[in-house]
Amino acid sequence: MARHPNGLGALQAEPATAQPPFAFDPRVWLAKRPFIAYALRRFLLFLITLWGALTVVFLFFRMIPGDPIQAYITSLEQVGVYNVEASREVLEHYRRVFGLEGNLFQQYLFYLNQLFVERDLGPALINYPTSAQVGILRALPWTIGLLGLSAVFAWTLGILLGGVVGWLRGRWYAEWLTNVAVGLSHVPFYFVGLMIVFVFAYRLNWFPSSAAYNPAYERGFNLDFILSVIRHGTLPALSIVVIGVMNWMISTRMLIVPTLGEDYLTFADAKGLSSQRILTQYALRNCYLPQVTAFGISLGGIFNGNVLVEGLFNYPGLGALLIQAIGILDFNTIQGIITMTVVVVLVANLIIDMILPLLDPRVKYWR
């Protein structure tokens, strides 16, 4: 029997080993939850990209030569609204209101504070002292109706046609349609718009060549106004849809053709499934992942083409407003439109990134 070193007591129990305190390891926690880790990575990338894009927009327009305030004052002097003495007194007021006082860093801080804290884009030179966001919100529904519906329709129709021409490759009509698509895919939106307006507006006189609706009708949810909006928006929408369908059709065909010899399609055919079901349920499913991603990436390019289309058809959307704002260097309106476009494109890409794991579960494990 062991004795205590002092010889007074019997054996004493050895102290138990101390348990380490609970430690939360975020890497282990996220490793067990790959979708949350994937979503956090995408959201952080979204925030960094948004900050970088807003900074580039701010710096770009500050590098444009010319003084928008002085040009605005000069235009008012020419129409007799201000005299020279009065314009000197209000010049500093305008610079302060439009955030053009101080050095570049001070203007940048004013821009961020106005955008994120005050949530106001500031006054617009186009319709001073009305806020720039008022004019943007007025034009936004027209662009959403024209650009949004046209882009979705072109994407859907392009994928379906691309799947069909890829599935029926070798047929004369499929090859003919593919060649037409290749030829039209490189034509700009506005050039197609010019051809469409020449044929359908001036030659055939089927559709109006400009504006968004007939001003003779009262604006509202009535049949005459709705039909007028549809009739006026047909040609601008066609100029976007035609090129969009051609591009999506070519890319979908390129994705379909390499899969036609795969074993799972041969097995599906051996089971007696119809060609339509094999195409839609098996072959086209491989196109969804890259095409959904490409759709989000292409939104910025679609908006760029939409600017020229709206200018061509005098359509009262964001594109026409942007052209008007650039003409008078209305920084607040320009930055507001570009900022809204950047945010919409980035949010659309973020939503698509969140949808991709539903289409392909392997995505959430990608780094």
ZAMARGU-4260 file (C-alpha; in steps of 0.2 Angstrom, whole numbers, plus 5000, padded with zeros to 4 digits):
<rodrens>
0) 5000/5000/5000 | 5008/5016/4995 | 5011/5029/5008 | 5010/5048/5007 | 5027/5056/5006
5) 5025/5063/5024 | 5021/5046/5030 | 5004/5051/5038 | 4991/5045/5026 | 4987/5032/5014
10) 4986/5033/4996 | 4978/5049/4989 | 4969/5049/4973 | 4978/5058/4959 | 4969/5073/4952
15) 4959/5071/4936 | 4965/5078/4920 | 4957/5095/4917 | 4946/5096/4902 | 4950/5110/4890
20) 4937/5123/4889 | 4924/5123/4874 | 4932/5131/4859 | 4922/5136/4844 | 4932/5133/4828
25) 4923/5142/4813 | 4933/5132/4800 | 4927/5115/4807 | 4909/5122/4809 | 4909/5128/4791
30) 4917/5112/4784 | 4902/5103/4791 | 4890/5115/4782 | 4897/5117/4764 | 4882/5127/4758
35) 4883/5140/4772 | 4902/5142/4768 | 4898/5143/4750 | 4885/5157/4753 | 4896/5167/4765
40) 4911/5167/4752 | 4899/5173/4738 | 4891/5186/4749 | 4908/5193/4754 | 4914/5193/4736
45) 4898/5202/4732 | 4902/5216/4745 | 4920/5218/4739 | 4914/5219/4721 | 4901/5231/4725
50) 4913/5243/4735 | 4925/5242/4720 | 4912/5245/4707 | 4905/5261/4716 | 4923/5267/4719
55) 4927/5265/4700 | 4911/5274/4696 | 4915/5289/4707 | 4933/5291/4701 | 4928/5289/4683
60) 4916/5303/4682 | 4927/5314/4692 | 4940/5312/4679 | 4929/5319/4665 | 4935/5336/4659
65) 4923/5350/4662 | 4914/5359/4676 | 4895/5354/4677 | 4891/5367/4689 | 4899/5381/4679
70) 4891/5375/4663 | 4874/5374/4672 | 4876/5392/4678 | 4881/5398/4661 | 4866/5390/4653
75) 4855/5399/4666 | 4864/5416/4662 | 4860/5414/4644 | 4842/5413/4647 | 4842/5427/4659
80) 4838/5417/4675 | 4854/5423/4684 | 4865/5438/4681 | 4884/5437/4683 | 4884/5443/4701
85) 4870/5432/4707 | 4878/5417/4699 | 4894/5420/4708 | 4884/5419/4725 | 4875/5403/4721
90) 4890/5394/4713 | 4897/5389/4730 | 4880/5384/4735 | 4878/5372/4720 | 4895/5365/4723
95) 4891/5361/4741 | 4874/5353/4737 | 4882/5342/4723 | 4896/5337/4733 | 4910/5345/4723
100) 4918/5355/4737 | 4935/5350/4744 | 4948/5337/4737 | 4944/5321/4729 | 4944/5311/4745
105) 4932/5323/4754 | 4921/5322/4739 | 4922/5303/4740 | 4917/5303/4758 | 4902/5314/4754
110) 4897/5302/4740 | 4897/5287/4752 | 4888/5296/4766 | 4875/5302/4754 | 4873/5285/4746
115) 4873/5274/4762 | 4868/5285/4776 | 4856/5298/4769 | 4851/5286/4755 | 4849/5300/4743
120) 4857/5303/4726 | 4856/5321/4728 | 4848/5334/4716 | 4848/5332/4697 | 4854/5345/4685
125) 4841/5339/4673 | 4826/5345/4684 | 4834/5355/4698 | 4831/5354/4713 | 4821/5337/4711
130) 4832/5323/4718 | 4840/5312/4705 | 4832/5296/4711 | 4815/5303/4707 | 4819/5304/4689
135) 4827/5287/4690 | 4812/5279/4698 | 4801/5286/4685 | 4811/5279/4671 | 4815/5262/4680
140) 4798/5253/4676 | 4800/5256/4657 | 4817/5248/4657 | 4812/5234/4668 | 4797/5230/4657
145) 4807/5232/4641 | 4824/5224/4646 | 4818/5212/4659 | 4805/5203/4649 | 4815/5204/4633
150) 4830/5196/4642 | 4820/5182/4650 | 4811/5178/4634 | 4827/5178/4623 | 4836/5167/4636
155) 4821/5154/4636 | 4818/5154/4618 | 4837/5153/4614 | 4839/5138/4625 | 4824/5129/4617
160) 4830/5132/4599 | 4848/5128/4603 | 4843/5112/4611 | 4832/5108/4595 | 4845/5112/4582
165) 4858/5103/4592 | 4847/5087/4594 | 4843/5088/4575 | 4861/5092/4569 | 4864/5087/4551
170) 4846/5091/4546 | 4846/5105/4533 | 4834/5116/4542 | 4844/5115/4558 | 4860/5119/4549
175) 4852/5133/4540 | 4846/5141/4556 | 4863/5138/4565 | 4871/5148/4551 | 4859/5162/4552
180) 4862/5163/4571 | 4881/5164/4568 | 4879/5178/4556 | 4867/5188/4567 | 4875/5185/4584
185) 4888/5198/4580 | 4877/5212/4575 | 4874/5226/4587 | 4857/5229/4596 | 4855/5246/4588
190) 4859/5240/4570 | 4845/5227/4572 | 4834/5241/4579 | 4838/5252/4564 | 4833/5238/4552
195) 4817/5234/4562 | 4811/5252/4563 | 4814/5254/4544 | 4804/5239/4539 | 4790/5238/4551
200) 4788/5257/4556 | 4792/5266/4540 | 4789/5254/4526 | 4775/5243/4533 | 4768/5255/4546
205) 4763/5242/4557 | 4771/5249/4573 | 4775/5266/4579 | 4794/5271/4578 | 4796/5280/4595
210) 4789/5284/4612 | 4782/5271/4625 | 4763/5274/4623 | 4751/5285/4614 | 4749/5301/4624
215) 4730/5302/4618 | 4726/5288/4631 | 4725/5291/4649 | 4739/5282/4659 | 4733/5268/4670
220) 4727/5250/4670 | 4715/5252/4656 | 4714/5241/4640 | 4718/5255/4628 | 4734/5261/4637
225) 4740/5243/4640 | 4738/5239/4622 | 4747/5255/4617 | 4762/5251/4628 | 4763/5234/4621
230) 4762/5241/4603 | 4775/5254/4606 | 4787/5242/4615 | 4786/5228/4602 | 4800/5235/4590
235) 4812/5240/4604 | 4809/5222/4612 | 4812/5214/4595 | 4829/5222/4593 | 4835/5215/4610
240) 4826/5198/4608 | 4833/5194/4590 | 4851/5195/4595 | 4848/5188/4612 | 4840/5172/4605
245) 4854/5170/4592 | 4868/5171/4605 | 4859/5159/4617 | 4855/5147/4603 | 4873/5145/4598
250) 4879/5143/4615 | 4866/5130/4619 | 4869/5120/4603 | 4888/5120/4608 | 4883/5112/4625
255) 4871/5099/4618 | 4881/5092/4604 | 4895/5084/4614 | 4882/5075/4626 | 4873/5066/4612
260) 4884/5051/4612 | 4884/5049/4631 | 4879/5032/4638 | 4865/5039/4649 | 4856/5046/4633
265) 4859/5029/4624 | 4851/5020/4640 | 4836/5032/4640 | 4833/5029/4621 | 4835/5010/4624
270) 4821/5011/4638 | 4809/5017/4625 | 4808/5036/4630 | 4802/5048/4617 | 4815/5060/4609
275) 4806/5075/4616 | 4808/5068/4634 | 4826/5063/4632 | 4830/5081/4625 | 4821/5090/4639
280) 4823/5079/4654 | 4841/5073/4650 | 4851/5082/4637 | 4845/5100/4641 | 4848/5098/4660
285) 4867/5098/4657 | 4865/5116/4649 | 4855/5124/4664 | 4870/5126/4675 | 4882/5135/4663
290) 4867/5145/4654 | 4860/5151/4671 | 4877/5157/4676 | 4880/5165/4659 | 4863/5174/4660
295) 4868/5183/4676 | 4885/5188/4668 | 4877/5195/4652 | 4864/5207/4661 | 4877/5221/4661
300) 4880/5219/4642 | 4861/5218/4639 | 4859/5235/4648 | 4873/5243/4638 | 4864/5238/4622
305) 4848/5244/4629 | 4855/5261/4631 | 4857/5263/4613 | 4840/5255/4609 | 4831/5267/4620
310) 4839/5281/4613 | 4835/5275/4595 | 4816/5273/4599 | 4815/5288/4611 | 4809/5276/4624
315) 4808/5284/4641 | 4819/5272/4651 | 4835/5273/4660 | 4845/5272/4644 | 4837/5288/4637
320) 4839/5296/4654 | 4857/5292/4655 | 4861/5299/4637 | 4852/5315/4643 | 4862/5316/4659
325) 4878/5313/4650 | 4875/5328/4639 | 4874/5340/4653 | 4886/5331/4665 | 4873/5328/4678
330) 4884/5318/4689 | 4871/5313/4702 | 4859/5306/4689 | 4873/5297/4680 | 4881/5289/4695
335) 4863/5284/4701 | 4859/5275/4685 | 4876/5267/4684 | 4876/5262/4703 | 4858/5255/4701
340) 4864/5245/4686 | 4879/5238/4695 | 4869/5234/4711 | 4855/5225/4700 | 4868/5215/4690
345) 4878/5210/4706 | 4862/5205/4715 | 4856/5195/4701 | 4873/5186/4700 | 4872/5183/4719
350) 4854/5176/4717 | 4860/5165/4703 | 4875/5159/4714 | 4863/5154/4727 | 4852/5145/4715
355) 4866/5135/4707 | 4868/5122/4721 | 4850/5117/4718 | 4854/5113/4700 | 4871/5105/4704
360) 4875/5100/4722 | 4893/5099/4718 | 4894/5118/4716 | 4893/5121/4735 | 4910/5112/4737
365) 4919/5123/4725 | 4932/5135/4731
</rodrens>
